[in-house]
Amino acid sequence: MATKATEFDLQPILDRLDGVEAIARQDYLSLANCLLCDFRMTDDQRRQIARVFDLVQLGRIRIVHP
């Protein structure tokens, strides 16, 4: 069963991503889900997610399947 966005804790994922070169596909999809489902987050969290997506697009962070 999928976790509802309101029950999802975003901060541990963002904390794990500081300075990494790869992101798990599940973490990437969870971040995308937060944005698409209008998950309540701070402006700082929204900026951090946007930065992760930018780095993925630039090829500086790879999406991996653990």
N, C-alpha and C positions, 0 to 999 in steps of 0.2 A: 504494500500500500504506500502511495506517495505521501511524503510529509507535506503538510500545509505550510505555506509561506509564513503564516503567523506563528508557527511552532518552530521555525528554523532559526538556528543561532549562527549568524553570519560571521561574527568576529573571529572565531577560531580558524576559519578558512583564510581570512585576510591576514591573520597573524602568521600562519604557516607559509604564506606566499612571499614574505619579505626576503628579497634577495635570492630567490630560487630561479633555476633555469628550466624547470619543468613543472607542469601542473597536472594532477590526475583528471582524467576526463570527467569523473563524477563531481569533483570540485568545480570544474569549469561549467558544467551543466547546472550545478546548484547556483552559481553566481548569475548565470544567464536567467535562470528561473526567477531569482529575486528581482531582477530588473523588469522582466516581462510581466510578472504578476503584481507589479506595483507594491512590492514589499516595503514596509516602513523601515527606512534606514536614514542615517545621518548624511549630511552633504559630504563629509569626509569619507564615509564608507562608499558612497556613490562614486566619488573621485577615485578611490582606490580600485574599485571594480573596473572603471573606465580605463585606468592605467594598465591593469592586467590585460584587458582586451586589446589595448593598443600594442602592448609588448608581444602578445600572441600574434597579432597581425604583422608586426615587424619581424617576427621570427626569433625574437630574443627569449621567449618562453615557449617551450614545446608542450603540446598536449599529449600525455602518455596514458596508456591503458595498463594499470598495475596488475 
